[in-house]
Amino acid sequence: MRRRFDEQLDLLNKELITMGALCEKAIAMSAKALTEGNSALAKEVPDLSVQIEHKEREIETMCLKLLLQQQPVATDLRVVSSALKMVT
């Protein structure tokens, strides 16, 4: 049971990293499009935004499932609640 929970926490961490990378890419593309006046690049940013929003919903769902199914306490609860705050 605990092994499964640890695997879910690891997956949550990986999903947060993926979302962070998408955010980083969107910000970099936006800045580059703005500084270079590249409208083609600017048009790609909304697609990333959609991916980020999808990832946010995925992570929220994962966190809620963890809270409901595993009922984490102490450090584990802080990890899950921190993830919920990070995605917003």
Secondary structure, DSSP 8 states (H G I E B T S, - for coil): -HHHHHHHHHHHHHHHHHHHHHHHHHHHHHHHHHHHT-HHHHTTHHHHHHHHHHHHHHHHHHHHHHHHHH---HHHHHHHHHHHHHH-
